[in-house]
């Protein structure tokens, strides 16, 4: 079982809005001892969204999807989720209740009465149309819910709005209420050093030897060409199962010393 993140919206791919979900979800996960296995950015293309959701539903992954669950013409996520499942969209009774409560709340704040059966208000109920069998996710910001569905592969897809002020509390609430048993289940070690003025190709055999000796650890390298104030360097490290990763990191340092490499701790 792995965690995935889908971020939907033409505005992200066009650069009109900067994605903030990825960094925040990493932070939310890290606080609970979780890690993301993959991230998928998609535009507002129904065929691509449906295909991506269908693939996710075939796995046992737990996936959060941000964006596209409104009721404007460029919001397709609700319908695509239903198509991926092969079920119709239906008005969820609890979603209907929450949306109508929100309409009444707005009217009270304005000191006005509300007709819940106007064309505009009936259209707003479309935000509560989810794939048949979906469960709702409460939205503490404005009551307009998200939803969750389960796929044939055993995984779960959780759909939240694209607005960070709504999405992030909803993601945290879903993790706490539905997936808390997965928190801090995997022990983890990660440590690295900065290695100066050595080509990555020179370090590759060393990396391969460590991964062969410690199969539950991974060696990573992040090269930098440097600039006017920073020398060329590579962040070289080991991560993974604590016992093997610690041993692998100790061997990495020993081999760097044997090479006469210049490095500094991080």
C-alpha positions as CSV (number, residue, x, y, z in Angstrom):
1,X,0.0,0.0,0.0
2,X,1.3,3.4,-1.0
3,X,0.2,7.0,-0.9
4,X,-0.3,9.1,-4.0
5,X,-1.3,12.7,-4.8
6,X,-3.2,14.0,-7.8
7,X,-3.3,17.7,-8.5
8,X,-5.9,18.8,-11.1
9,X,-6.3,22.1,-12.9
10,X,-5.3,23.9,-16.1
11,X,-4.3,26.9,-14.0
12,X,-1.5,24.8,-12.4
13,X,-0.1,23.6,-15.7
14,X,-0.3,27.0,-17.4
15,X,1.5,28.7,-14.5
16,X,-1.4,31.0,-13.6
17,X,-1.4,29.6,-10.1
18,X,1.6,28.0,-8.3
19,X,0.9,24.6,-6.8
20,X,1.1,24.7,-3.0
21,X,-0.4,21.3,-2.4
22,X,2.7,19.1,-2.9
23,X,4.8,20.8,-0.3
24,X,2.0,21.0,2.2
25,X,1.0,17.4,1.8
26,X,4.7,16.3,2.3
27,X,4.6,18.3,5.6
28,X,1.3,16.7,6.6
29,X,2.5,13.2,5.8
30,X,5.9,13.7,7.5
31,X,4.3,14.7,10.7
32,X,2.6,11.3,10.7
33,X,5.5,9.2,9.6
34,X,4.1,8.8,6.1
35,X,5.6,9.3,2.6
36,X,4.3,10.0,-0.8
37,X,5.1,7.3,-3.4
38,X,4.0,9.4,-6.4
39,X,2.4,12.6,-7.6
40,X,0.4,13.2,-10.8
41,X,-0.4,16.7,-12.2
42,X,-3.3,16.8,-14.7
43,X,-5.1,19.5,-16.6
44,X,-8.8,19.8,-17.0
45,X,-9.1,17.1,-19.6
46,X,-11.8,14.6,-18.8
47,X,-10.3,11.7,-20.7
48,X,-6.9,12.1,-19.0
49,X,-8.5,12.5,-15.5
50,X,-10.7,9.4,-16.0
51,X,-7.8,7.3,-17.2
52,X,-5.6,8.4,-14.2
53,X,-8.4,7.7,-11.7
54,X,-9.1,4.3,-13.3
55,X,-5.4,3.4,-12.9
56,X,-5.3,4.5,-9.3
57,X,-8.5,2.6,-8.5
58,X,-6.9,-0.6,-9.8
59,X,-4.2,-0.4,-7.1
60,X,-4.3,-0.7,-3.4
61,X,-2.9,2.9,-3.1
62,X,-4.4,5.6,-0.9
63,X,-4.7,8.7,-3.1
64,X,-5.7,12.3,-2.4
65,X,-7.0,14.3,-5.4
66,X,-7.1,18.1,-5.2
67,X,-9.2,20.2,-7.5
68,X,-12.0,20.0,-10.0
69,X,-14.9,19.1,-7.8
70,X,-16.9,22.3,-8.2
71,X,-19.9,22.8,-10.4
72,X,-18.5,25.0,-13.2
73,X,-18.0,23.8,-16.8
74,X,-14.3,23.3,-16.2
75,X,-14.8,21.0,-13.2
76,X,-14.8,17.4,-14.3
77,X,-13.4,15.4,-11.4
78,X,-16.7,14.2,-9.9
79,X,-17.9,12.9,-13.3
80,X,-14.6,11.4,-14.1
81,X,-14.5,9.5,-10.9
82,X,-17.9,8.1,-11.6
83,X,-16.8,7.1,-15.1
84,X,-13.6,5.4,-13.8
85,X,-15.8,3.4,-11.4
86,X,-18.5,2.7,-14.0
87,X,-21.3,4.2,-11.9
88,X,-23.6,7.2,-12.3
89,X,-23.2,10.4,-10.3
90,X,-26.0,10.9,-7.8
91,X,-26.9,13.6,-5.3
92,X,-25.6,12.4,-2.0
93,X,-28.3,13.0,0.7
94,X,-25.8,14.2,3.3
95,X,-24.1,16.5,0.8
96,X,-27.5,17.9,-0.2
97,X,-28.2,18.7,3.5
98,X,-24.8,20.4,4.0
99,X,-25.1,22.5,0.9
100,X,-28.6,23.7,1.7
101,X,-27.4,24.5,5.3
102,X,-24.6,26.6,3.7
103,X,-27.1,28.5,1.6
104,X,-29.2,29.3,4.6
105,X,-26.1,30.3,6.6
106,X,-25.1,32.8,3.9
107,X,-28.6,34.3,3.8
108,X,-28.7,34.7,7.6
109,X,-25.3,36.5,7.5
110,X,-26.8,38.9,5.0
111,X,-30.0,39.3,6.9
112,X,-32.0,37.9,4.0
113,X,-34.4,35.0,3.4
114,X,-33.5,32.3,1.0
115,X,-35.5,30.3,-1.6
116,X,-33.7,27.0,-1.8
117,X,-35.6,26.1,-5.0
118,X,-34.3,28.9,-7.3
119,X,-32.4,27.8,-10.4
120,X,-29.1,29.1,-8.9
121,X,-29.5,27.2,-5.7
122,X,-30.6,24.0,-7.4
123,X,-27.5,24.3,-9.5
124,X,-25.3,24.6,-6.4
125,X,-26.6,21.1,-5.4
126,X,-24.5,19.7,-8.2
127,X,-21.5,20.1,-6.0
128,X,-23.1,17.3,-4.0
129,X,-23.4,14.9,-6.9
130,X,-20.8,12.2,-6.4
131,X,-20.2,8.7,-7.8
132,X,-22.9,6.3,-6.5
133,X,-21.7,4.7,-3.3
134,X,-19.3,7.5,-2.4
135,X,-18.8,8.6,1.2
136,X,-18.6,12.3,2.0
137,X,-15.7,14.2,3.5
138,X,-16.7,17.1,5.7
139,X,-15.5,20.6,4.8
140,X,-15.0,22.7,7.9
141,X,-14.5,25.9,5.9
142,X,-17.8,26.2,4.1
143,X,-19.7,22.9,4.5
144,X,-19.4,21.9,0.8
145,X,-18.1,18.4,1.1
146,X,-15.6,16.3,-0.7
147,X,-15.9,12.6,-1.2
148,X,-14.2,9.2,-1.0
149,X,-14.5,6.1,-3.2
150,X,-13.0,2.6,-3.1
151,X,-11.6,0.8,-6.0
152,X,-11.4,-2.8,-7.1
153,X,-7.8,-2.9,-6.1
154,X,-8.6,-2.2,-2.5
155,X,-7.3,1.3,-2.3
156,X,-9.1,4.5,-1.5
157,X,-9.4,7.8,-3.4
158,X,-10.2,10.9,-1.5
159,X,-11.3,14.0,-3.4
160,X,-11.0,17.5,-1.9
161,X,-11.3,21.0,-3.4
162,X,-8.4,22.8,-5.0
163,X,-8.5,25.7,-2.5
164,X,-5.7,25.1,0.1
165,X,-7.8,26.6,3.0
166,X,-10.3,23.8,2.4
167,X,-8.1,21.0,1.1
168,X,-5.5,20.8,3.8
169,X,-7.7,20.4,6.8
170,X,-9.8,17.9,4.9
171,X,-6.7,15.8,4.1
172,X,-5.6,15.9,7.7
173,X,-9.1,14.9,8.9
174,X,-9.2,11.9,6.5
175,X,-5.8,10.7,7.6
176,X,-6.7,11.0,11.2
177,X,-10.1,9.3,10.9
178,X,-9.4,6.6,8.3
179,X,-5.7,5.9,8.1
180,X,-4.3,6.6,11.6
181,X,-3.3,2.9,11.9
182,X,-0.7,3.5,9.2
183,X,1.0,6.3,11.1
184,X,4.7,5.8,12.0
185,X,4.7,2.2,10.9
186,X,7.9,2.3,8.9
187,X,11.2,3.0,10.7
188,X,13.3,5.3,8.6
189,X,16.9,6.6,8.5
190,X,18.3,9.2,6.1
191,X,21.7,11.0,6.2
192,X,23.8,12.7,3.6
193,X,27.0,14.7,3.0
194,X,28.1,17.3,0.5
195,X,30.9,15.9,-1.7
196,X,32.9,18.5,-3.6
197,X,34.4,18.6,-7.1
198,X,33.8,14.9,-7.9
199,X,31.9,13.8,-11.0
200,X,28.7,11.8,-10.3
201,X,30.0,9.1,-12.7
202,X,33.0,8.6,-10.4
203,X,30.7,8.0,-7.4
204,X,28.3,5.6,-9.3
205,X,30.3,2.4,-8.6
206,X,30.4,3.3,-4.9
207,X,26.6,3.8,-4.9
208,X,26.1,0.5,-6.6
209,X,28.3,-1.4,-4.2
210,X,26.4,0.0,-1.2
211,X,23.0,-0.8,-2.6
212,X,24.1,-4.3,-3.5
213,X,25.4,-4.9,0.1
214,X,22.4,-3.3,1.8
215,X,19.3,-4.1,-0.3
216,X,16.9,-2.4,2.1
217,X,18.7,1.0,1.7
218,X,18.9,3.4,-1.2
219,X,21.7,5.6,-2.1
220,X,20.8,9.0,-3.6
221,X,22.8,11.8,-5.3
222,X,21.7,15.3,-5.9
223,X,24.3,17.1,-8.0
224,X,24.7,20.9,-8.2
225,X,26.9,22.8,-10.7
226,X,27.4,25.5,-8.2
227,X,27.5,29.3,-8.8
228,X,29.5,32.4,-8.0
229,X,29.4,31.6,-4.2
230,X,29.0,27.8,-4.1
231,X,31.4,25.2,-5.3
232,X,30.3,22.3,-7.5
233,X,29.1,19.5,-5.2
234,X,26.9,16.5,-4.9
235,X,24.6,15.7,-2.0
236,X,25.3,12.1,-1.5
237,X,23.4,10.0,1.1
238,X,21.7,6.8,2.2
239,X,18.1,6.3,3.2
240,X,15.9,3.4,4.1
241,X,15.5,0.7,6.8
242,X,17.5,2.1,9.8
243,X,19.9,-0.7,10.5
244,X,20.9,-1.2,6.9
245,X,20.9,2.5,6.0
246,X,23.1,3.4,8.9
247,X,25.5,0.7,8.0
248,X,25.4,1.8,4.4
249,X,26.1,5.4,5.3
250,X,29.1,4.3,7.5
251,X,30.5,2.4,4.5
252,X,29.8,5.4,2.2
253,X,31.9,7.6,4.5
254,X,34.7,5.0,4.7
255,X,34.9,4.7,1.0
256,X,34.9,8.5,0.5
257,X,37.8,8.7,2.9
258,X,39.6,6.0,1.1
259,X,39.2,8.0,-2.2
260,X,40.5,11.1,-0.5
261,X,37.2,12.9,-1.3
262,X,36.5,16.3,0.3
263,X,33.1,16.4,1.9
264,X,31.1,18.1,4.7
265,X,28.3,16.9,6.9
266,X,24.7,18.1,6.6
